[in-house]
Amino acid sequence: MTDFDTLRRDWLAHLANERRLSPKTLEAYGRDLGQFSAFLEGHLGGPASLADIAALKPFDLRAFLGQRRRENVGNRTLMRQLASLRSFARFGERTGKLKAAAFAATRGPRIGKSLPRPLDARAAKAVTQVDIRAGEEREAWVLARDAAVLALLYGCGLRISEALSLTRAQAPTSAGDTLTVIGKGQKTRMVPVLPAVVTAIAEYIALCPWRLPPDGPLFLGVKGGPLSPRIIQLAVEGLRGALGLPSSATPHSLRHSFATHLLGRGGDLRAIQELLGHASLSTTQIYTRIDSTRLMAAYDAAHPRAGR
């Protein structure tokens, strides 16, 4: 194991134990540095040491990004990989084991920010209804379970991982209850629960054939284990055909719908930021662009002089 490999191991342990990044993010970061290490081995003619890393120039990093681009890797992935490398370099500098100015000096590819694609209010409400899937050959409790999860995503603005991490003891029991949600970076926030969400969860609990211990997961799969996010994704894919929804309709689009519809009804941007658990207000402000885009589209479609 080279000193580069040792520092990489320590960096990943730091991200897991102190930064508390999710397992999927850790996997992606580790893969990024592994691909960089493989590139350097060919680029330098052998396994890289920390001295080799410190001697790198922006040209070397651009060569890595260029190779990845030739492998049909998109700009967003390239930016994430560059961010991974910069994080590794910063960790090396903080621990006194590496000085590598090339990482901060290398510019990544430009990425145009795409707007979230929420559902309209009618479609978002329909997705959370059990009756929409009444014709499916699925057990009633399964349909009620899926509807309850989707109601949490739209009614409370949760990420799917946040909804599926709830325990039975956290299930709201009456209108006006709040949920304590642990989001990205282990940040905690309080989210009010609508009566319709309380009802959907209560119906699922009443029908669920499995025992739900207080400290166990609230949502279970058909075999009694924790519910996989993929099951909810497949449920929404099935609803696309039933409701004529676009391919952009996903569980996460319900979270976008939650924010967009609140903003459209006059919701305060700062309050919406807190409900979503965004660290920065600029992240939440993208929903104001959706509203202005819709306004201009309506203007263009309706005004007699539009486009003339």
Salt bridges, closest charged atoms under 4 A:
ASP5 OD1 - ARG8 NH2 3.00
ASP10 OD1 - ARG9 NH2 3.40
ASP10 OD2 - LYS97 NZ 3.60
GLU18 OE1 - HIS14 ND1 3.49
GLU27 OE2 - ARG31 NH1 3.68
ASP32 OD1 - ARG80 NH2 2.55
ASP60 OD1 - HIS43 NE2 2.80
GLU71 OE1 - ARG68 NH1 2.44
GLU136 OE2 - ARG133 NE 3.06
ASP146 OD2 - ARG133 NH1 2.74
ASP146 OD1 - ARG145 NE 2.91
GLU162 OE2 - ARG159 NH1 2.49
GLU162 OE1 - ARG189 NH2 2.74
GLU237 OE2 - ARG230 NH1 3.23
